[in-house]
Amino acid sequence: MKRLTLTIFICGIYIIAYSQDKKLIKSGNKSYDKNDYKEAEINYKKALKNNPKSLEANYNLGNTIYRKNNMQQALEYYKKANEISDKDTVKYLTYHNIGNAQFQQSKLQEAIEAYKDALRINPNDDQTRYNLALAQHLLKNNQDKNKDNKDNKDNKDKNNKDKNNKNNKDKNNKDKNNKDKDDKNNKDKNDKDNKNKDDKKNKDKNNKDDNKDKQKNNSQKIPNKQQLNAILQAIKNKEEKTRERLEKQKAKGRKTRLNKDW
């Protein structure tokens, strides 16, 4: 399988200037050819200081900064060059390089539009068509990957939701069982407490009855002073009657002395 790579296509490398800034732009082009992008940037910026609307300085400075991997700044100079130029040949080059800079920033949809703009001017350019196909391929892969990731996330979220629902259900059942168990334990404890309370109540009642009986027996066993005097008087009266009865019986049984009649 052929490996897809981005073709950095900068047609002609730079634009030759025929203006008052020719010397500075020419010095910049020489530095660019030597891969001395730092010096090339200095010369192109000096040319732009003299003439900010210089097509050649803007476009060639864009190429230089692109080589230094500063895509956002390169993009700005390509767009300026595109706005300044009224020639399709230059616009075609700026659109192509705008697409490259956006591609490097992973702005694939914007890069695709820039390549299409270039191909509308020059539909036969193979390098632009190749870069367009590459950008479209990567964009589709990213979209498919994002869709798969979304589906996976949705499935994961659903599984987590189902798991959470199950855990919550299990927890609710566990809490209910614990509550039922606690209610049963509390009922058993209340029944036991009530039983102990009834037993204590019965015991207290029995003790109270025993004390009452004991007090009753004690009250019968130990008479008060008035009762005691009455009892003693009754005994005394009974003894007096008994003594009188015995005296009468004794007198009745005594022998009478007889005188002899002889």
C-alpha angles and dihedrals in degrees: 000000000000113000112233116228133170115257110216100213117185104165114221089356092242142010119250112236126218102189144088089286091057094112095052094043090047090052089049091051092052092051090048091053088054090050088245093139094164092060092040090054091051093053095045092049090050089053090050090050088060094041117013091185095056106135093200095049094047095047096043091045088053090055092048095051090045088059088053089056095244095134100170094053092043088053091056093054092046090053092049090051090049091052093048097047123082094181120099092214091061094039090053090055093046093049091050093050092043086056090050093051092048090046090055088052090053089245090138099163091051091046090053091054091049092050090049090052089052092049092050086063097037110017093172097063107117096194093056091046090050093050090047092052091048093051092048091049093051092045092053091048090051092049092049090047092049090049091050090047090049091049090047091048091048090049091046091048090048092048090048090048092049090046092049091048090050092047091048090048091049090047091050091049090047091048090048092049090048090048092049089048091049091047090051092047090048091049092049090048091048091048090049092047091048091049091049089047092051091046090051090046092051091045091050089048092050091047089049091050091047090050090048092050091045091050089047092051091046091050090052094045098049111044120200123248095268092051091046093053091049091051092049092048091050091051090048092050091048091051092048091053090047092051092049091050092051092049092054092049091051093049092051093052097049114116119244116232112239125209116224114248098205 
